[in-house]
Structure formats: C-alpha cells, structure tokens
C-alpha cells in the first residue's frame, strides 16, 4: 500500500485554469502570431478582368445606347475615321461602324459564352459519371464522346450549323455539341485522379452513395480546373461563333454581329483595310482577354498543386 508523505499536499483533482500569454508561459500572443499570407492577385488577372467587365457591360447596355444600327444611309457610305462625326467611319451602307461594334457585342458574346456554360455543365456531369462509374458505363460514355471529338471542331460546328440553319440559337446548339467532348475529357481525367486519393477511400468506407461522393467530394475539387479550362475555352468559342456568322450560319443581317461585320466589310479590305479590321480587332480582343483571364485564374487558384479534401 502506497501512502503520501505527510508534508506533501494531495494531488489536485481540478483542471488548471487557462494559461495566459506572457513571458512566464512562453506562449505567443495572438497579435504576434504569423498569419498565412493572402495570395496576390496577378496583374494580368486585374487587367483582363477589367476588360472583360467592360465587354459584358457593352453586351448588356450597348444596344440601348446605340439605338437602330441596321438602317442604311447611302449618302454616308465609307466615311473614314473621324469624318462627319463618325469616330470609326461608316460601312458600305452608311451605317456607323462604332455603333455596330457596340451593338454587336451582345450577339457575339451570347453565341460565344452560352455554349461554354452549357458545355461546362454537361461535360462535367458526363466526365464525373464516367470517372466514378464502372467500366461499361465509362466505355459507353467516353467512346461516344470520342466519336464527336474525332471530327475537327470547326468542321463539326459548320456541319451542324448548316443542318440546323442560321440563327443565334442554332449557333449555340452547334457550338455546345462541339465543346462538350473536351470538357468531359478534362472532367473524367481529373475525376480518375481524385478517385485514388485517401479522402475518396474514406468517403466510400463511410458508406456514402456515389451521388453524394460526386457532389460533396469530386465536384468541389473539380470546379477550379473546369473554371480555368472553360474560361480559356471561351475565347475559342467566340472565334467559332464569329466564324459561323461570317459564313451566314449565325446572326442574320441586318443585325450587327462581329463576324457578320467582317463579312460585310470584306469587299473593302484592299481599298480601306483599317475599316475592315475594326470588327476583327473586337474579336481578337475578346479572345485574348478570355485567354489572359484563364491564365490569371490558373495562377490564382493554383489548380496544378492544390486539392481540397
């Protein structure tokens, strides 16, 4: 039997009080603790985001500012830059080029961005399904998409657009069909990479259903990659949409659209090349801004190294 010494007080059964920060405890005060540094937003992301915001504002409110841009004024044909109050001149039918570029932002961006949104939703759903399902479902989904992926994107878009006819809605459908396979392949590849990680094994061991795993585990980790990829893909989609309108498969005249304006000004490319390049410059700016925005988001989100469990 062990007894305590008479001069030693019995051990206390109460828990000690909270320790206060100070020189005697050695704890670091909260004000002096090192906090994680906030990630610096790249300069290119600020610039591209600002230009993208301006383009979206033009698409939203541009037609309200320009009014009717389809009426011809044959007595004002082919004015140069700054002549008679026309900052960017007039086209072969006397219509103000600047007003038509501003008014054409809406159909050009709608035909270019809406297919990317549709492809992001459908492609992600198909890619996650193929990545988490068994071999039969995976083979059926991916081989079907490979059939569409095997065709050149421009040729497939032109073929579908020609079969559906002209119009913005038909251009959106044709571009959506073209863009779904690459997005689905990216989603399936990323899902297959995530499937072998520890947090996925833990989710399966806990008895979570496949739909729950897809929504709560795969989708949050897949979202940064899809956002970056689709942002860069938007620039290509805008060029494709302009190409369909250039070929007469998109927006119908006399409505303003950048690709349609390039076709309307094509006869004057040798007599007045600067005037012909104005709508082409708008297409180039929108495409480059989307690519810069995708690069900036990739650096900010760090999709190459970060995976949120």
C-alpha positions as CSV (number, residue, x, y, z in Angstrom):
1,X,0.0,0.0,0.0
2,X,1.4,3.4,-1.0
3,X,0.8,6.4,1.2
4,X,1.6,10.0,0.6
5,X,4.2,11.7,2.6
6,X,2.6,13.9,5.4
7,X,4.3,17.1,4.2
8,X,3.2,16.6,0.6
9,X,-0.2,18.0,-0.3
10,X,-2.6,15.7,-2.0
11,X,-2.8,16.0,-5.8
12,X,-5.4,18.4,-7.1
13,X,-8.3,16.9,-9.0
14,X,-9.4,20.1,-10.6
15,X,-8.1,21.1,-14.0
16,X,-5.7,24.0,-14.2
17,X,-7.0,27.4,-15.3
18,X,-6.4,28.8,-18.8
19,X,-2.8,29.8,-19.4
20,X,-2.4,33.4,-20.3
21,X,0.1,34.6,-22.8
22,X,3.1,36.2,-21.2
23,X,6.8,35.9,-20.5
24,X,6.3,33.2,-17.9
25,X,4.3,30.8,-20.0
26,X,6.3,31.2,-23.3
27,X,3.1,31.4,-25.4
28,X,3.0,33.7,-28.4
29,X,0.4,36.5,-28.1
30,X,-2.3,36.4,-30.9
31,X,-1.1,39.7,-32.2
32,X,2.4,38.4,-32.9
33,X,1.4,35.1,-34.4
34,X,2.3,34.6,-38.1
35,X,-0.7,34.6,-40.3
36,X,-0.8,33.0,-43.7
37,X,-0.2,35.5,-46.4
38,X,-3.0,36.3,-48.8
39,X,-2.4,35.2,-52.3
40,X,-1.6,38.0,-54.5
41,X,-3.9,38.6,-57.5
42,X,-1.8,38.6,-60.7
43,X,-1.7,41.9,-62.6
44,X,-2.8,40.2,-65.8
45,X,-6.0,39.0,-64.0
46,X,-6.8,42.5,-62.9
47,X,-6.4,43.8,-66.5
48,X,-8.2,41.0,-68.2
49,X,-11.0,41.1,-65.7
50,X,-11.5,44.8,-66.2
51,X,-11.6,44.5,-70.0
52,X,-14.0,41.5,-69.6
53,X,-16.3,43.6,-67.4
54,X,-16.3,46.3,-70.0
55,X,-17.2,43.9,-72.7
56,X,-20.0,42.4,-70.6
57,X,-21.4,45.9,-69.9
58,X,-21.3,46.7,-73.6
59,X,-23.2,43.4,-74.3
60,X,-25.8,44.3,-71.6
61,X,-26.4,48.0,-72.3
62,X,-24.8,48.6,-75.8
63,X,-28.0,48.2,-77.8
64,X,-29.7,50.7,-75.5
65,X,-27.0,53.3,-76.2
66,X,-26.7,52.8,-80.0
67,X,-30.3,52.6,-81.0
68,X,-31.1,51.4,-84.5
69,X,-27.9,50.3,-86.3
70,X,-29.5,48.4,-89.2
71,X,-30.9,51.3,-91.2
72,X,-28.8,52.2,-94.4
73,X,-27.7,55.7,-95.2
74,X,-26.3,55.5,-98.7
75,X,-25.4,59.2,-98.7
76,X,-22.9,58.5,-95.9
77,X,-21.1,55.5,-97.3
78,X,-17.5,54.7,-96.4
79,X,-16.6,57.7,-94.3
80,X,-13.1,57.5,-92.9
81,X,-12.1,57.6,-89.2
82,X,-13.5,60.8,-87.6
83,X,-15.3,62.1,-90.6
84,X,-18.6,63.8,-90.1
85,X,-18.9,62.8,-86.5
86,X,-18.3,59.1,-87.1
87,X,-15.4,58.1,-84.9
88,X,-14.6,54.8,-86.7
89,X,-16.2,55.7,-90.0
90,X,-19.1,54.1,-91.8
91,X,-19.5,50.9,-93.8
92,X,-20.7,50.3,-97.3
93,X,-24.3,51.1,-96.4
94,X,-23.6,54.2,-94.5
95,X,-24.0,52.7,-91.0
96,X,-21.8,53.9,-88.2
97,X,-19.1,51.2,-87.5
98,X,-18.6,52.1,-83.9
99,X,-22.3,51.8,-83.1
100,X,-22.5,48.5,-84.8
101,X,-19.4,47.2,-83.0
102,X,-21.0,48.1,-79.7
103,X,-24.4,46.7,-80.7
104,X,-22.8,43.5,-82.0
105,X,-21.2,42.8,-78.6
106,X,-24.4,41.2,-77.3
107,X,-25.0,38.5,-80.0
108,X,-21.3,37.9,-80.4
109,X,-20.7,37.2,-76.7
110,X,-24.0,35.3,-76.3
111,X,-23.2,33.0,-79.1
112,X,-19.7,32.5,-77.7
113,X,-20.2,32.3,-74.0
114,X,-23.5,30.4,-73.7
115,X,-22.1,27.2,-75.4
116,X,-19.2,27.3,-72.9
117,X,-21.7,27.4,-70.0
118,X,-23.7,24.5,-71.4
119,X,-20.5,22.5,-72.1
120,X,-19.3,23.1,-68.6
121,X,-22.5,21.7,-67.1
122,X,-23.0,18.8,-69.4
123,X,-19.3,18.0,-69.8
124,X,-18.7,18.0,-66.1
125,X,-21.7,15.7,-65.5
126,X,-20.6,13.3,-68.1
127,X,-17.0,13.3,-67.0
128,X,-17.8,12.7,-63.4
129,X,-20.3,10.0,-64.3
130,X,-17.7,8.2,-66.5
131,X,-15.0,8.6,-63.9
132,X,-17.0,7.2,-61.0
133,X,-19.0,4.5,-62.8
134,X,-17.9,1.1,-63.8
135,X,-16.1,0.0,-66.9
136,X,-19.2,-0.5,-69.0
137,X,-20.6,3.0,-68.4
138,X,-17.2,4.6,-68.7
139,X,-16.6,2.9,-72.0
140,X,-20.0,3.8,-73.4
141,X,-19.8,7.5,-72.4
142,X,-16.2,8.1,-73.4
143,X,-16.3,6.2,-76.7
144,X,-19.5,8.1,-77.7
145,X,-17.8,11.4,-77.0
146,X,-14.7,10.3,-78.9
147,X,-16.8,10.0,-82.0
148,X,-17.6,13.7,-81.8
149,X,-14.1,14.5,-80.6
150,X,-12.6,12.8,-83.7
151,X,-14.0,15.5,-86.1
152,X,-12.3,18.8,-86.4
153,X,-14.1,21.3,-84.2
154,X,-14.7,23.9,-87.0
155,X,-15.9,21.3,-89.5
156,X,-18.3,19.8,-87.0
157,X,-19.7,23.2,-86.0
158,X,-20.2,24.2,-89.6
159,X,-21.9,20.8,-90.4
160,X,-24.3,21.1,-87.5
161,X,-24.9,24.8,-88.2
162,X,-25.6,24.1,-91.8
163,X,-28.1,21.3,-91.0
164,X,-29.9,23.4,-88.4
165,X,-29.9,26.7,-90.4
166,X,-28.9,30.2,-89.5
167,X,-29.7,31.9,-86.2
168,X,-28.1,32.6,-82.8
169,X,-29.9,29.7,-81.1
170,X,-28.7,27.2,-83.8
171,X,-25.2,28.5,-83.5
172,X,-25.3,28.0,-79.7
173,X,-26.5,24.4,-80.2
174,X,-23.8,23.6,-82.7
175,X,-21.0,25.0,-80.6
176,X,-22.3,23.3,-77.5
177,X,-22.1,19.9,-79.2
178,X,-18.5,20.8,-80.3
179,X,-17.4,21.9,-76.8
180,X,-18.9,19.2,-74.6
181,X,-16.4,16.4,-75.5
182,X,-13.2,18.3,-74.5
183,X,-14.7,19.4,-71.2
184,X,-16.0,15.9,-70.5
185,X,-12.5,14.5,-71.1
186,X,-10.9,17.0,-68.7
187,X,-13.5,16.2,-66.1
188,X,-13.1,12.5,-66.5
189,X,-9.3,12.7,-66.2
190,X,-9.5,14.8,-63.1
191,X,-12.1,12.5,-61.5
192,X,-10.0,9.5,-62.2
193,X,-7.1,11.2,-60.4
194,X,-9.2,12.1,-57.4
195,X,-10.7,8.6,-57.2
196,X,-7.5,7.1,-55.9
197,X,-7.0,9.6,-53.1
198,X,-7.4,8.9,-49.4
199,X,-10.4,11.2,-48.8
200,X,-12.3,9.3,-51.5
201,X,-11.4,6.0,-49.9
202,X,-12.7,7.4,-46.6
203,X,-15.9,8.5,-48.2
204,X,-16.5,5.1,-49.7
205,X,-15.7,3.4,-46.5
206,X,-18.2,5.5,-44.6
207,X,-21.0,4.2,-46.8
208,X,-21.6,7.3,-48.9
209,X,-23.5,6.8,-52.1
210,X,-21.9,7.5,-55.4
211,X,-24.1,10.6,-56.0
212,X,-23.1,12.0,-52.6
213,X,-19.4,11.4,-53.4
214,X,-19.8,13.1,-56.7
215,X,-21.4,16.2,-55.3
216,X,-19.5,16.6,-52.0
217,X,-16.1,15.2,-52.8
218,X,-15.4,15.3,-56.5
219,X,-17.2,18.4,-57.6
220,X,-15.6,20.9,-55.2
221,X,-12.1,19.6,-56.2
222,X,-13.0,19.6,-59.9
223,X,-14.6,23.0,-60.0
224,X,-11.3,25.1,-60.2
225,X,-10.0,23.0,-63.1
226,X,-13.3,23.3,-65.0
227,X,-13.5,27.1,-64.4
228,X,-10.0,27.7,-65.6
229,X,-10.4,25.5,-68.7
230,X,-13.7,26.9,-69.7
231,X,-12.5,30.5,-69.3
232,X,-9.8,29.8,-71.7
233,X,-12.2,27.9,-73.9
234,X,-14.5,30.9,-74.1
235,X,-12.0,32.7,-76.3
236,X,-12.1,29.9,-78.9
237,X,-15.8,29.7,-78.7
238,X,-16.1,33.5,-79.5
239,X,-13.9,33.0,-82.6
240,X,-16.0,30.0,-83.7
241,X,-19.3,31.9,-83.2
242,X,-17.9,34.8,-85.3
243,X,-16.8,32.3,-88.0
244,X,-20.3,30.8,-88.2
245,X,-21.8,34.3,-88.6
246,X,-19.1,35.1,-91.2
247,X,-20.4,32.0,-93.2
248,X,-24.0,33.1,-92.8
249,X,-24.8,30.4,-90.2
250,X,-25.1,32.7,-87.2
251,X,-26.7,36.1,-86.7
252,X,-28.7,37.1,-89.8
253,X,-28.4,40.6,-91.4
254,X,-29.2,43.5,-90.9
255,X,-28.4,42.8,-87.2
256,X,-24.9,43.7,-86.0
257,X,-22.5,40.9,-85.1
258,X,-18.7,41.0,-85.3
259,X,-18.3,38.0,-87.6
260,X,-21.1,39.3,-89.8
261,X,-19.5,42.7,-89.9
262,X,-16.2,41.2,-91.1
263,X,-18.0,39.6,-93.9
264,X,-19.9,42.9,-94.8
265,X,-16.6,44.8,-94.8
266,X,-14.6,42.1,-96.7
267,X,-15.0,43.8,-100.1
268,X,-13.3,46.9,-98.8
269,X,-10.2,45.2,-97.3
270,X,-8.0,46.5,-100.1
271,X,-9.5,49.9,-100.5
272,X,-10.0,50.7,-96.8
273,X,-8.1,48.0,-94.8
274,X,-8.3,49.9,-91.4
275,X,-12.1,50.0,-91.6
276,X,-12.3,46.3,-92.3
277,X,-10.1,45.4,-89.4
278,X,-12.3,47.1,-86.7
279,X,-14.7,44.2,-86.1
280,X,-11.8,41.7,-86.4
281,X,-10.0,43.6,-83.7
282,X,-13.0,43.3,-81.4
283,X,-13.0,39.5,-81.9
284,X,-9.3,39.4,-81.2
285,X,-9.6,41.5,-78.1
286,X,-12.4,39.3,-76.7
287,X,-10.5,36.1,-77.4
288,X,-7.2,37.3,-75.9
289,X,-8.9,38.7,-72.8
290,X,-10.5,35.2,-72.2
291,X,-7.2,33.5,-72.6
292,X,-5.5,36.0,-70.2
293,X,-8.4,35.6,-67.7
294,X,-7.9,31.8,-67.8
295,X,-4.2,32.1,-67.2
296,X,-4.7,34.5,-64.3
297,X,-7.3,32.3,-62.7
298,X,-5.0,29.3,-63.1
299,X,-2.2,31.1,-61.3
300,X,-4.6,32.4,-58.6
301,X,-6.4,29.1,-58.0
302,X,-3.2,27.1,-58.4
303,X,-5.1,24.1,-60.0
304,X,-1.8,22.3,-60.6
305,X,-1.0,21.6,-57.0
306,X,-4.0,22.3,-54.7
307,X,-6.6,19.7,-54.0
308,X,-9.2,20.4,-51.3
309,X,-10.2,17.3,-49.4
